[in-house]
Amino acid sequence: MAHYKLTINGRGYEADVEPDTPLLWVLRDSLGLVGTKFGCGIAQCGACTVHLNGKAIKACSFPVSGVGSNKVTTIEGLSENGDHPVQQAWKEVDVAQCGYCQTGQIMTATALLSQYPHPTNEQIESAMQGNICRCGSYHKIREAVVLASTKMK
């Protein structure tokens, strides 16, 4: 076991876990931050997407030892009240059906919009392709990303 000091959503956390423990399980099991979802465990579905210094990563395959002094943001850290522009756009477009993949979709979209404030359809497709929606809400997801781009400051 190793001792890790982590900055998550702007707060300090500590965890005693094995170095190869996926960040997902540290977040969910050790720290009680359960907004990040487990989907496949092999970084293919995107349900576990979080930000590491603003970049979207798959927490199910990212070892906690790789975090270091970097800042992690989970869905809980986007906004206190669910009023982040991407979250607002998701609600306005009524994207979610079952909703399971949506935290990962939102985190990926937010990282995309921080890099490309007004992305092209090709940029949206490229960024979002690592997130699977079993309900097939891809058209609404794309629509929400475009709407969110108009809401971002």
C-alpha positions as a LaTeX table, in Angstrom:
\begin{tabular}{lrrr}
\hline
Residue & $x$ (\AA) & $y$ (\AA) & $z$ (\AA) \\
\hline
Met1 & 0.00 & 0.00 & 0.00 \\
Ala2 & 1.00 & 3.55 & $-0.63$ \\
His3 & $-0.31$ & 6.84 & 0.68 \\
Tyr4 & $-1.62$ & 9.34 & $-1.86$ \\
Lys5 & $-2.53$ & 12.99 & $-1.41$ \\
Leu6 & $-4.91$ & 13.95 & $-4.17$ \\
Thr7 & $-6.53$ & 17.20 & $-5.26$ \\
Ile8 & $-10.02$ & 16.38 & $-6.48$ \\
Asn9 & $-12.61$ & 19.00 & $-7.33$ \\
Gly10 & $-10.42$ & 21.60 & $-5.63$ \\
Arg11 & $-10.28$ & 19.75 & $-2.31$ \\
Gly12 & $-7.55$ & 17.69 & $-0.72$ \\
Tyr13 & $-8.10$ & 13.96 & $-0.20$ \\
Glu14 & $-5.93$ & 11.14 & 1.06 \\
Ala15 & $-6.06$ & 7.47 & 0.19 \\
Asp16 & $-4.04$ & 4.42 & 1.18 \\
Val17 & $-4.21$ & 2.07 & $-1.80$ \\
Glu18 & $-2.01$ & $-0.01$ & $-4.04$ \\
Pro19 & $-0.19$ & 2.06 & $-6.70$ \\
Asp20 & $-1.89$ & 0.22 & $-9.56$ \\
Thr21 & $-5.41$ & 0.79 & $-8.20$ \\
Pro22 & $-7.48$ & 2.44 & $-10.93$ \\
Leu23 & $-8.41$ & 6.02 & $-10.13$ \\
Leu24 & $-12.06$ & 5.05 & $-10.62$ \\
Trp25 & $-12.02$ & 2.73 & $-7.61$ \\
Val26 & $-10.17$ & 5.27 & $-5.46$ \\
Leu27 & $-12.82$ & 7.85 & $-6.31$ \\
Arg28 & $-15.79$ & 5.55 & $-5.75$ \\
Asp29 & $-14.68$ & 3.11 & $-3.05$ \\
Ser30 & $-12.09$ & 5.04 & $-1.04$ \\
Leu31 & $-13.43$ & 8.59 & $-1.32$ \\
Gly32 & $-17.18$ & 8.12 & $-1.86$ \\
Leu33 & $-17.28$ & 10.19 & $-5.06$ \\
Val34 & $-19.71$ & 7.96 & $-6.92$ \\
Gly35 & $-20.71$ & 10.25 & $-9.79$ \\
Thr36 & $-18.03$ & 8.66 & $-11.95$ \\
Lys37 & $-19.45$ & 5.40 & $-13.26$ \\
Phe38 & $-18.01$ & 1.97 & $-13.95$ \\
Gly39 & $-18.95$ & 0.72 & $-17.38$ \\
Cys40 & $-16.52$ & $-1.69$ & $-18.98$ \\
Gly41 & $-13.27$ & $-1.59$ & $-17.01$ \\
Ile42 & $-11.14$ & $-1.52$ & $-20.18$ \\
Ala43 & $-11.36$ & 2.19 & $-21.16$ \\
Gln44 & $-13.68$ & 1.53 & $-24.10$ \\
Cys45 & $-17.06$ & 2.93 & $-23.03$ \\
Gly46 & $-16.20$ & 6.30 & $-21.46$ \\
Ala47 & $-18.58$ & 6.07 & $-18.48$ \\
Cys48 & $-15.62$ & 6.61 & $-16.14$ \\
Thr49 & $-14.33$ & 9.80 & $-17.79$ \\
Val50 & $-12.86$ & 12.43 & $-15.47$ \\
His51 & $-10.49$ & 15.34 & $-16.07$ \\
Leu52 & $-6.80$ & 15.35 & $-15.20$ \\
Asn53 & $-5.71$ & 18.99 & $-15.40$ \\
Gly54 & $-8.63$ & 19.60 & $-17.75$ \\
Lys55 & $-7.91$ & 16.70 & $-20.09$ \\
Ala56 & $-10.45$ & 13.87 & $-20.36$ \\
Ile57 & $-9.09$ & 10.51 & $-19.17$ \\
Lys58 & $-10.63$ & 7.10 & $-18.52$ \\
Ala59 & $-10.41$ & 6.57 & $-14.77$ \\
Cys60 & $-11.00$ & 2.80 & $-14.98$ \\
Ser61 & $-7.59$ & 2.27 & $-16.59$ \\
Phe62 & $-5.63$ & 5.17 & $-15.10$ \\
Pro63 & $-3.63$ & 4.14 & $-12.01$ \\
Val64 & $-3.82$ & 6.39 & $-8.98$ \\
Ser65 & $-0.01$ & 6.46 & $-8.96$ \\
Gly66 & $-0.19$ & 8.44 & $-12.21$ \\
Val67 & $-2.10$ & 11.33 & $-10.69$ \\
Gly68 & 0.81 & 12.85 & $-8.79$ \\
Ser69 & 0.25 & 16.54 & $-8.13$ \\
Asn70 & $-2.22$ & 16.89 & $-11.01$ \\
Lys71 & $-5.75$ & 18.10 & $-10.37$ \\
Val72 & $-8.65$ & 15.70 & $-10.88$ \\
Thr73 & $-12.16$ & 16.91 & $-11.66$ \\
Thr74 & $-15.13$ & 14.59 & $-11.48$ \\
Ile75 & $-18.74$ & 15.26 & $-12.45$ \\
Glu76 & $-19.30$ & 16.42 & $-8.86$ \\
Gly77 & $-16.68$ & 19.13 & $-9.41$ \\
Leu78 & $-18.13$ & 20.70 & $-12.55$ \\
Ser79 & $-20.62$ & 22.74 & $-10.52$ \\
Glu80 & $-22.25$ & 22.63 & $-7.13$ \\
Asn81 & $-25.78$ & 22.93 & $-8.47$ \\
Gly82 & $-25.64$ & 21.25 & $-11.87$ \\
Asp83 & $-25.55$ & 24.65 & $-13.55$ \\
His84 & $-22.41$ & 24.23 & $-15.64$ \\
Pro85 & $-23.25$ & 25.24 & $-19.25$ \\
Val86 & $-22.76$ & 21.67 & $-20.49$ \\
Gln87 & $-25.05$ & 20.30 & $-17.79$ \\
Gln88 & $-27.63$ & 22.98 & $-18.64$ \\
Ala89 & $-27.46$ & 22.10 & $-22.33$ \\
Trp90 & $-27.89$ & 18.40 & $-21.51$ \\
Lys91 & $-31.08$ & 19.23 & $-19.61$ \\
Glu92 & $-32.44$ & 21.60 & $-22.27$ \\
Val93 & $-31.91$ & 19.07 & $-25.05$ \\
Asp94 & $-33.18$ & 16.25 & $-22.80$ \\
Val95 & $-30.25$ & 14.03 & $-23.76$ \\
Ala96 & $-30.44$ & 11.32 & $-21.11$ \\
Gln97 & $-32.58$ & 8.26 & $-21.56$ \\
Cys98 & $-31.22$ & 5.71 & $-19.10$ \\
Gly99 & $-28.55$ & 8.24 & $-18.10$ \\
Tyr100 & $-25.82$ & 5.80 & $-17.16$ \\
Cys101 & $-23.23$ & 7.08 & $-19.63$ \\
Gln102 & $-24.08$ & 10.73 & $-19.21$ \\
Thr103 & $-21.49$ & 11.69 & $-16.60$ \\
Gly104 & $-18.74$ & 10.45 & $-18.90$ \\
Gln105 & $-20.36$ & 12.10 & $-21.91$ \\
Ile106 & $-20.60$ & 15.42 & $-20.06$ \\
Met107 & $-16.99$ & 15.25 & $-18.85$ \\
Thr108 & $-15.75$ & 14.49 & $-22.37$ \\
Ala109 & $-17.84$ & 17.30 & $-23.86$ \\
Thr110 & $-16.57$ & 19.75 & $-21.24$ \\
Ala111 & $-12.94$ & 18.89 & $-22.00$ \\
Leu112 & $-13.65$ & 19.27 & $-25.73$ \\
Leu113 & $-15.23$ & 22.70 & $-25.26$ \\
Ser114 & $-12.34$ & 23.91 & $-23.12$ \\
Gln115 & $-10.01$ & 23.09 & $-26.01$ \\
Tyr116 & $-12.35$ & 24.07 & $-28.87$ \\
Pro117 & $-14.97$ & 26.58 & $-27.69$ \\
His118 & $-16.87$ & 26.34 & $-31.00$ \\
Pro119 & $-16.10$ & 22.85 & $-32.30$ \\
Thr120 & $-16.92$ & 21.60 & $-35.77$ \\
Asn121 & $-19.10$ & 18.52 & $-36.20$ \\
Glu122 & $-15.93$ & 16.58 & $-37.01$ \\
Gln123 & $-14.25$ & 17.72 & $-33.77$ \\
Ile124 & $-17.35$ & 16.74 & $-31.80$ \\
Glu125 & $-17.49$ & 13.32 & $-33.46$ \\
Ser126 & $-13.78$ & 12.74 & $-32.88$ \\
Ala127 & $-13.85$ & 13.76 & $-29.21$ \\
Met128 & $-17.05$ & 11.92 & $-28.35$ \\
Gln129 & $-16.29$ & 8.65 & $-30.17$ \\
Gly130 & $-14.72$ & 7.17 & $-27.02$ \\
Asn131 & $-18.06$ & 7.36 & $-25.20$ \\
Ile132 & $-20.68$ & 4.71 & $-25.82$ \\
Cys133 & $-24.38$ & 5.37 & $-25.28$ \\
Arg134 & $-26.39$ & 2.16 & $-25.20$ \\
Cys135 & $-29.57$ & 4.14 & $-25.77$ \\
Gly136 & $-28.22$ & 5.64 & $-28.99$ \\
Ser137 & $-28.67$ & 9.28 & $-27.96$ \\
Tyr138 & $-25.79$ & 10.41 & $-30.17$ \\
His139 & $-27.83$ & 12.96 & $-32.12$ \\
Lys140 & $-29.02$ & 14.61 & $-28.90$ \\
Ile141 & $-25.51$ & 14.48 & $-27.42$ \\
Arg142 & $-24.12$ & 16.30 & $-30.47$ \\
Glu143 & $-26.99$ & 18.82 & $-30.28$ \\
Ala144 & $-26.24$ & 19.46 & $-26.59$ \\
Val145 & $-22.52$ & 19.97 & $-27.26$ \\
Val146 & $-23.36$ & 22.58 & $-29.91$ \\
Leu147 & $-25.83$ & 24.29 & $-27.56$ \\
Ala148 & $-23.30$ & 24.25 & $-24.71$ \\
Ser149 & $-20.74$ & 25.92 & $-26.97$ \\
Thr150 & $-23.08$ & 28.92 & $-27.22$ \\
Lys151 & $-23.45$ & 29.03 & $-23.43$ \\
Met152 & $-19.75$ & 28.82 & $-22.53$ \\
Lys153 & $-17.98$ & 32.05 & $-21.55$ \\
\hline
\end{tabular}
